[in-house]
């Protein structure tokens, strides 16, 4: 099992995340007193873990499941496909309406030209 299949992120992304977290923790502990550094450092570490969990969730969601994947992923994909289908049907309806308007405008222009030809000798 690779890091990417487990975390959804490759080793480089995890390394960047860990390095940024370490730099922020170092800065917090050096810029504050010991007691404040411990408290703020704990908040930074917890925030970093929460951010990693969110990044992992988003990255795993973007990965294409091998078959249908878990039920949650399959349900999410079906919901997204239904939304896209509804959007497509809406656009299809608008295109049909625009075609009707264009046909009407062409008929009006053609009848105007016919009337103009009849008036000119």
C-alpha positions as CSV (number, residue, x, y, z in Angstrom):
1,X,0.0,0.0,0.0
2,X,1.5,3.3,-1.1
3,X,1.3,6.6,0.7
4,X,-0.8,8.0,-2.1
5,X,-3.4,5.3,-1.8
6,X,-3.6,5.7,1.9
7,X,-3.3,9.5,2.4
8,X,-4.4,10.6,-1.1
9,X,-1.2,12.7,-1.1
10,X,2.2,11.7,-2.3
11,X,5.3,11.9,-0.2
12,X,6.3,15.3,-1.5
13,X,3.0,16.8,-0.4
14,X,3.2,15.2,3.0
15,X,6.8,16.4,3.4
16,X,5.7,20.0,2.6
17,X,2.8,19.8,5.0
18,X,5.2,18.5,7.8
19,X,7.8,21.1,7.0
20,X,5.4,24.0,7.1
21,X,3.9,22.7,10.4
22,X,7.4,22.3,11.9
23,X,8.4,25.8,10.9
24,X,5.2,27.3,12.3
25,X,5.7,25.3,15.6
26,X,9.3,26.5,15.8
27,X,8.3,30.1,15.2
28,X,5.5,29.9,17.8
29,X,7.7,28.4,20.5
30,X,10.6,30.8,19.9
31,X,8.4,33.9,19.8
32,X,6.4,33.2,23.0
33,X,7.1,32.2,26.5
34,X,7.3,28.5,27.4
35,X,3.7,28.3,28.7
36,X,2.2,30.3,25.7
37,X,4.4,28.4,23.3
38,X,3.0,25.1,24.6
39,X,-0.6,26.2,24.3
40,X,-0.3,27.9,20.9
41,X,1.9,25.0,19.7
42,X,-0.8,22.5,20.6
43,X,-3.3,24.6,18.7
44,X,-1.0,24.7,15.7
45,X,-0.4,21.0,15.8
46,X,-4.2,20.2,16.1
47,X,-5.0,22.6,13.3
48,X,-2.3,21.0,11.1
49,X,-3.8,17.5,11.8
50,X,-7.3,18.8,10.9
51,X,-6.0,20.4,7.7
52,X,-4.2,17.1,6.8
53,X,-7.5,15.2,7.3
54,X,-9.4,17.6,5.1
55,X,-6.7,17.5,2.4
56,X,-6.7,13.7,2.6
57,X,-10.5,13.5,2.3
58,X,-10.5,15.8,-0.7
59,X,-7.6,14.0,-2.4
60,X,-9.2,10.6,-1.9
61,X,-12.5,11.9,-3.2
62,X,-10.8,13.0,-6.4
63,X,-9.1,9.7,-7.0
64,X,-11.0,7.4,-9.4
65,X,-12.3,4.3,-7.6
66,X,-11.0,1.0,-8.9
67,X,-14.5,-0.4,-9.5
68,X,-17.3,1.5,-7.9
69,X,-15.3,2.1,-4.7
70,X,-17.0,2.5,-1.4
71,X,-20.7,3.2,-1.3
72,X,-20.2,6.7,-0.2
73,X,-17.9,7.5,-3.1
74,X,-20.4,5.8,-5.5
75,X,-23.3,7.8,-4.1
76,X,-21.4,11.0,-4.3
77,X,-20.5,10.3,-8.0
78,X,-24.1,9.4,-8.8
79,X,-25.3,12.7,-7.2
80,X,-22.7,14.7,-9.2
81,X,-23.8,12.9,-12.4
82,X,-27.5,13.6,-11.7
83,X,-26.6,17.3,-11.1
84,X,-24.7,17.5,-14.4
85,X,-27.6,15.8,-16.2
86,X,-30.1,18.3,-14.8
87,X,-27.8,21.1,-15.9
88,X,-27.5,19.6,-19.3
89,X,-31.2,19.3,-19.7
90,X,-31.7,22.9,-18.7
91,X,-29.1,24.0,-21.3
92,X,-30.8,21.8,-23.9
93,X,-34.2,23.5,-23.2
94,X,-32.6,26.9,-23.5
95,X,-31.0,26.0,-26.8
96,X,-34.3,24.8,-28.2
97,X,-35.9,28.1,-27.1
98,X,-33.1,30.1,-28.7
99,X,-33.6,28.1,-31.9
100,X,-37.3,29.0,-32.0
101,X,-36.5,32.7,-31.5
102,X,-33.9,32.6,-34.2
103,X,-36.4,31.0,-36.6
104,X,-38.9,33.6,-35.8
105,X,-36.4,36.4,-36.3
106,X,-35.4,34.9,-39.7
107,X,-39.0,34.7,-40.8
108,X,-39.6,38.3,-39.7
109,X,-36.6,39.5,-41.7
110,X,-37.6,37.5,-44.7
111,X,-41.2,38.9,-44.6
112,X,-39.7,42.4,-44.2
113,X,-37.6,41.9,-47.3
114,X,-40.6,40.5,-49.3
115,X,-42.7,43.6,-48.3
116,X,-39.8,45.9,-49.3
117,X,-39.5,44.1,-52.7
118,X,-43.2,44.5,-53.3
119,X,-43.1,48.3,-52.6
120,X,-40.2,49.0,-54.9
121,X,-41.2,49.1,-58.6
